[in-house]
C-alpha cells in the first residue's frame, strides 16, 4: 500500500478533485480505442505520458517545472492531433492547486497561454 500512495495515488491534501479531472481522459482514449494504427498507439502513449506528468506535477519536488511543462507540451500535441484542447484544463487546475511565487506563476502562465494559442492557431 505504501508504493501505491507514494508513486501512483494523488497527494491526499488535494482531495478527490484531481481524480475527477481524469474522467475527461476517456474521450481521447475512446478516440484511439482499437489501437490498430500507429497514430492510435501514439495517442495512447501521449495520454499515458500526460497522466504521469499530471500526477507528478502535484508532488512538491525540484522537478515540478519539468512535469508542468511536459504536461503543457503533451496537451498541445493532443490538441492538434485529437482536437482535445480541453486537456489544458488539467494544467490550469494544477496551477490553482499548488503554491508558488508570483514570479513563477507569471512564467508558467505565459507558457500555458502559449500552449493554448499555438494549437488554436494551428487548427
C-alpha positions as CSV (number, residue, x, y, z in Angstrom):
1,X,0.0,0.0,0.0
2,X,2.9,2.3,0.6
3,X,4.1,2.0,-3.0
4,X,0.6,3.0,-4.3
5,X,0.4,6.0,-2.0
6,X,3.9,7.1,-2.8
7,X,4.1,6.7,-6.6
8,X,0.6,6.3,-8.0
9,X,-2.1,8.0,-5.9
10,X,-2.5,11.7,-5.8
11,X,-1.4,13.5,-2.6
12,X,-4.1,13.5,0.0
13,X,-4.1,17.2,0.6
14,X,-5.8,17.8,-2.8
15,X,-8.7,15.5,-2.1
16,X,-10.8,13.9,-4.9
17,X,-10.7,16.7,-7.4
18,X,-7.5,15.5,-9.3
19,X,-9.3,12.2,-9.9
20,X,-12.5,13.9,-11.2
21,X,-10.5,15.6,-13.9
22,X,-9.2,12.2,-15.1
23,X,-12.7,11.4,-16.4
24,X,-12.0,13.7,-19.3
25,X,-9.3,11.4,-20.5
26,X,-11.9,8.9,-21.6
27,X,-12.5,10.9,-24.7
28,X,-9.0,10.7,-26.3
29,X,-8.8,7.1,-25.1
30,X,-12.1,6.3,-26.9
31,X,-10.9,8.2,-30.0
32,X,-7.9,5.8,-30.2
33,X,-9.5,2.7,-28.9
34,X,-8.8,-0.2,-31.3
35,X,-5.1,0.7,-31.1
36,X,-4.5,-0.8,-34.5
37,X,-2.8,2.1,-36.3
38,X,0.4,3.8,-35.4
39,X,-1.5,7.1,-34.9
40,X,-3.8,5.5,-32.3
41,X,-0.9,4.0,-30.5
42,X,0.9,7.3,-30.4
43,X,-2.3,8.9,-28.9
44,X,-2.4,6.3,-26.2
45,X,1.3,6.8,-25.5
46,X,0.8,10.6,-25.2
47,X,-2.2,10.1,-22.9
48,X,-0.1,7.9,-20.6
49,X,2.7,10.4,-20.6
50,X,0.1,13.1,-19.8
51,X,-1.2,11.1,-16.9
52,X,2.2,10.6,-15.4
53,X,3.1,14.3,-15.8
54,X,-0.3,15.2,-14.3
55,X,0.2,13.1,-11.2
56,X,3.9,14.2,-10.8
57,X,3.0,17.9,-11.1
58,X,1.1,17.7,-7.8
59,X,4.1,16.3,-6.0
60,X,6.4,19.0,-4.5
61,X,9.8,18.2,-5.8
62,X,12.5,20.1,-7.7
63,X,11.2,18.5,-10.9
64,X,7.8,20.1,-10.8
65,X,8.6,22.7,-13.5
66,X,9.6,19.8,-15.8
67,X,6.3,18.0,-15.2
68,X,4.2,21.1,-15.7
69,X,5.9,21.9,-19.0
70,X,5.7,18.3,-20.2
71,X,2.0,18.4,-19.4
72,X,1.6,21.6,-21.4
73,X,3.5,20.2,-24.4
74,X,1.6,16.9,-24.5
75,X,-1.7,18.6,-24.1
76,X,-0.8,20.9,-27.0
77,X,0.2,18.0,-29.2
78,X,-3.0,16.1,-28.3
79,X,-5.0,19.3,-29.0
80,X,-3.6,19.3,-32.6
81,X,-4.0,15.5,-33.2
82,X,-7.3,14.8,-31.5
83,X,-8.7,18.4,-31.2
84,X,-8.7,17.9,-27.4
85,X,-7.9,21.5,-26.4
86,X,-9.9,20.8,-23.2
87,X,-6.9,18.9,-21.8
88,X,-5.5,22.3,-20.9
89,X,-8.0,22.4,-18.1
90,X,-5.7,19.9,-16.3
91,X,-2.8,22.3,-16.3
92,X,-5.0,25.1,-15.1
93,X,-6.3,23.0,-12.2
94,X,-2.7,22.2,-11.2
95,X,-1.8,25.9,-11.3
96,X,-4.7,26.7,-9.0
97,X,-3.8,23.9,-6.6
98,X,-0.1,24.2,-6.0
99,X,1.6,27.0,-4.0
100,X,4.0,29.1,-6.0
101,X,5.6,32.6,-6.0
102,X,4.3,35.4,-8.1
103,X,7.2,35.3,-10.5
104,X,6.9,31.6,-11.0
105,X,3.2,32.0,-11.6
106,X,3.7,34.5,-14.4
107,X,6.3,32.3,-16.1
108,X,4.0,29.3,-16.0
109,X,1.1,31.4,-17.1
110,X,3.0,32.6,-20.2
111,X,3.9,29.1,-21.1
112,X,0.3,28.0,-20.5
113,X,-1.1,30.7,-22.8
114,X,1.5,29.7,-25.4
115,X,0.4,26.0,-25.1
116,X,-3.2,27.1,-25.8
117,X,-2.6,29.7,-28.5
118,X,-0.3,27.6,-30.7
119,X,-2.8,24.7,-31.2
120,X,-5.6,27.1,-31.6
121,X,-3.8,28.9,-34.4
122,X,-2.7,25.6,-35.9
123,X,-6.3,24.3,-36.0
